[in-house]
Amino acid sequence: MRIVMLIENTAATSRLAVQHGLSVFIEGERESYLFGLGGDSKLLSNAARLKLSVKSVQKAVISHNHPAHTGGAEALLNENPRLMIYAKESACRHQVKKNGTVLRSRDSLVRLAENYPDNTVLFRNFQEVGKDFYLMSNEVFDREFYNIEKSNRIMENGEIKPFDPSSECFGVLFPYERKEDGCVIIAGCCHCGAPNIIRTVKNTWQDVPVIAFIGGLHLMGSNTKKLSVSGEYIERLAKEFRELAVGTVYVCHCVGLKGYEELKRLMGERVRYLQTGEEIDF
């Protein structure tokens, strides 16, 4: 199994576009997938430079209904009209970002489901996407690890409600012939908390080691050199990764450079930053 970072906030080379977005190319034994659709069409130019064919991708996943993960959907469907896009049913709700008294719509997933119903698969809690690739939603609710921007809201019947992290989904990949040899967890922003996600996976596949965790952890503040969380939160997070026996943690996107530095200080070689253009092979 080959995993390539198609786009995120940083890049291994200036030849590749970057953005506050996330899209990961996954090449499996039988099919290719995308996890996250980036912020706009820049992932298409990156795919061309990396010689990755988006037309060969059969299925894509939207982890949650935020623009950094949905923005490239229409451009991808124009290139690949047969692409099937998976997301949680509860993520397909009207969302807004509240800046003071200003509300900005974040309805990309709602529009996608309305405009491309034949390309959209909305599931509730568990979904098999392909051979050895499953989507799950969080089933462990330790709020100590929740990480939710207060500006994100849900609009229902004219009423503004807090963002619901249960609308997130994450992927579980089994790269080896035997499931017992380990799984890879891939997540978007982990608003519901990375330790909760890992425990959910371990509750389902109890004896399967987590050989890698890939994703954002929502540690970044207003820019990549600032934090949105306390040092104590990062210390607890690093402690959980160790105690849950996660092999390697590949961070990206909303972790930020400062968040990565702090995790690296606490976890050493067990944490790595996965930049645009870099790949992992299992």
N, C-alpha and C positions, 0 to 999 in steps of 0.2 A: 504494500500500500504506500502510495506516494502522496504527501500533503505539501502544497505550495501556497505560500501567502501571496495572494493575488493583489490585494491592496489593503493598506492600513496607514497609520499616521507617519511612519518613517519608511525609508527604503535602503536597501543594501547598495544601490547605485543611483546616480542622478538621472539615468536613462528611464527610470520608472516613475510614474506619477504616484503621489501620495495624497492622502486626504483624511479628514476625521471620519473614517468609515471602516468597514471590515468586510472582506470577502476572501474565503479560503477555498482553493481548488483541491478536490480530493479525487485521486485516481485509484479506484478499487479494482478488484479482480475482474469484474464483469461490466461495471458502469463507472461513469465519472459524475461527480456532484459538485455543487457550490454550497458552501455554508456562509450565508450572508451575501447580500447583493450590493454592498458598497453604498456610497452616497450619491453617485451619478454614473455616467457612462465611462468614466476614466478606467474602470476595470477592463473594458474591452481593449483599449490601447495597450494596457499592461499584458493582457493575455496574448496579444499579437506579438509583442516584444519577447515574451517568454516562450513563444511557440506552443501555447496551450489553446486548443480549439474549443471555443465556447459552443460551437455547433454540435460537438460530440457529447456535451453535458446533457444527461437525461433528466436530472432532478436537481432542484435547489431548495434551500431552507432559509426561511426568515425566522430568526430567533425571537424577535419582538418588534413591535410596530414603531420603530424610531427611524428617522430619515437616514442615519448613518448605515442602516442595515437593509434598507428597502429601495434606495434611490436609483439603483441601476436596473430595476426590474423591467421597465418598459423597453429600454435599449437592448437588454438581453433577449426579450421576447421578439423584438424586431429581427434580431440576428438568428434566433432559434425558436420559431413559432411552436415547436413541439415540447418545449421545456415545461415540466411540471413543477410548481412551486408549492412547498409545504409550509404551513404555519399553524399555530394553535388557534382554535376557533375563538377563544376568549381574547386573542390579540387583535381580532378584526372588529375593533370598536373605535369610535371617534375619539381622537386624542388631541390635546392642545398643549402648547408650552406657554406658561404664564410668566410674563415679564412685567412686573408691576400690575397695571390695569389692562395691559395689552395681551390678548390671546391670539396665538398663532396656530393655525390648524396643522395637524400632523396625521393626515388621513390617508397616507399613501397605500397602506394595506387594504383599507376599505375600498378605495378606488380600484385597486388591482383586482380584488375579488369581484367587483361589479363589472369592470370592463373586460376581464379575462376569466370568466367563470370556468371555462373548460380547461384552463391551465392552473387552477388554484385548488389545492387540497387542504381543507381545514379539518384538523383532528382535535380530539378532546384532551387525552392524557398520554397516550402511547401510540406510536405509529412505526411500523416497519417500512423503511424507505427502500431498501435494497438488501442484497446479501450482506449480512454482518454489519448493517447500519440501521440503528434505531433512534427514534426521537422520543424524548421523555419530558415530562414536566416535574417540577420540584414537589417532593412529598415529605420533606423535613422542614419544619418551620421555626428554626431558631432565629428569632428576630435580631439577635446580637450581630448577625452577619449580613442582614439586609443592607442594601446600599442603593438608595433611591433619591434621585434629584427632586427637590421639593417643587421645582418649576414644572415638572411633568404632571399632567392631569388627564383624566378621562372625562368626556362630556357625554352624559346620558340624560335624555329627556329634559334638556336645558339646564341640568344640574352639573356642576363641576365637582368631580370626586378625585381622591388621590389615585396616583398610578398604582396598578395592581401587579406586583411582580409574578403572580401566578400565571400571567399571560405569556411568560417566557417559556421557551423550550430549549433543549440542548441535545446534542448528539452523542451517541455511544457507538464507537467503531471497534470491531474486532479484526485486527490486521493479520492474525495468524490462523492457520488451519483449524487449530483447536481453541475454543473460547477460553479454556482453562489457562492458556498462556498469557492472557492479559487483554485489557481494553484501553482505548484512548477516549477520553472525554473531550468534546469540543463545545465551547460555549460562546455566547456573544458578549454581554456585559456583566453577567452574574449579579443582576439586581437582587435576586433572591439569595445570594451568598454562595460562594464557591464551596465551602464546607457542607452546606445543605445539599448542593448538587451531588457532591461526591458520596455523601451518605445515602442519598436516594439510589444511586447506582449500586452501591455496596449492598443495600437492602434487597435489590432485585437479583443481582448476580453475586451471591455472598462470598464465594471463594475465589473470585476472579480478581487478580491484582490490577490496579490502575497504573499502567506503565507510563502514561503521559496525560497531562491536562493542558489544553490549548485554549486560550481566550483572553478576553479583557476582564478586568476585575473592578473596574470603576473606581480607581484610586486617584485619577487625574483631576486637578482643579481647573482654573480658567486657562491654563496652558500646560504644556508637557513638563515644565519645571516646577509646577506647584501641585500640592496634594489637596484632595477634597475630603480626606479622612485624617484621623489622628494617628500619631505614631503607635499608640497602643492598639489600634485596630489592625495595623499592618503586622505588629508583633503577634497578635492572636491568630491572624491569618497564616503566617509562617508556621506557627506552632501546630495549627490544624493540618496543614499540608504534610508536616513531618509525622504527626501522630496517625494520620490516615494512610501513611506509607505510599504516597504518590511518588512515582519514579522521577520524572522530570516535569517541571512546570514551565510551559512556553507561554510567555506573556506577550501582549500586543495591545494596539488600539487604545482603549481608555485607561490603561494602566499608567501611561505617561512615563517619561524618563526618570523623574524623581521617584515615582512609585517603584519602578524597576530597580533603581539604585538601592532603595531601602530593603526590598525583598532580597536582592543580591547580597547585601551586607548580612542579612539574617540567615540565608539559605545556601549561599555559596554556589557551587556548580549545579545544584539541583534546580536552579531557575535560570532561564535563558530568554532573551528577547528575540521574537520571530518577526523579522522585518519583511517588508514587501520584497518579493523576489527570492526569498530564502525558502528552503524546502527541508522536509523531514522524510526519511524512508523507514518503513517498518518491515 
